[in-house]
Amino acid sequence: MSTPGRDSMKYTDNLFNRTRDTRTPVRPDPILSRPPPAQPVNSAPPAAPVPVPAPSNDPAVAAGPPAPSRLIVGPNIKLRGVEIDDCDTLVVEGRVEATMVSREIQIAETGAFSGKVDVDVAEIRGAFQGEMTARRKLVIHASGRVNGKIRYGKVQVQEGGEMSGDVGAISADAVVRVA
């Protein structure tokens, strides 16, 4: 239907009264559209295929060595009443009340641990309260506070670090790795 004084819509017009695209089409760049150069012909016989070992059905072998397990308790996190086992490294940035038998504990300046710990290495920048056995090494940084029954293989306390309670070294015969 046509209104007086107006042109009717033609098939070349679109709904929004835009004209068709009148730009010239872009031609592909002849340098970019060239086929890759031919590979040189090698007169030497092809190398023997490298044997690939058959895939193992054992998932432990197929996955390779396991990645170290690491548990991070972030700032403002409170973890209570748990037992932590088989953790390679526990990083405490919040608060933890637990029993732990693992390889290493790291308590950040903002972190606090309360409970019982049996580890190879303990690195304390925050607060520890409870019973700790660091079979190999206990490191207390300047901001670290350790209180309770503490046993260690070797100890390093930086100036400003504090250690109090029942503190003693583990004898050389008693340093046995708990698996």
C-alpha positions, 0 to 999 in steps of 0.5 A: 500500500502506498501513501501519497507523496511517499515513494513505495519501498523497493526490493533494494531498500531494507527495513531501516531505510539503509541503502545497500553496501556500496563499498568495493569488495576487499581483494585478498592479498596475493602474498598472504594467499600464496600456497606454502613453498614446496618441500625439498625432495630428500633423496635419503631413505626415510628414517625408521619409525621410532617405537612408542611404548605401549600405553600402560593400563596402570593409572599410577604409571600413566599419570606419572609422578603425583603432584605434591598435595597442598592445602591452603587455608586462606585468610578469614577462613576458620577450620576446626575439628579436623584431622589432616593426613597425607598433605605435603604442605599445609599453608595456614593464612587463617585459623586452624584447630586440628590434628595433623600428620604430614610433611610440612606446615607453613603458618603465615603472619596472619595465620594461627594453628591450635592443636597437634602437629607431627611434621618434617618441617615447620615454618612459623611466621604466625602463631602456634599453640599446642603440641608440635613435633618437627622431626627435621627442622623448626623455623620460627621467623621474627613474627612467629610465636610458638607455645606448647610442647615442642620437639624438633630435630633442628631449630632456627629462631630469628631475632624477635621470634618467640618459643615457650613451653616444654621445649626440647630437641629430639634425640638422633635415634628418635628422628624416624619418618612416619609414613 
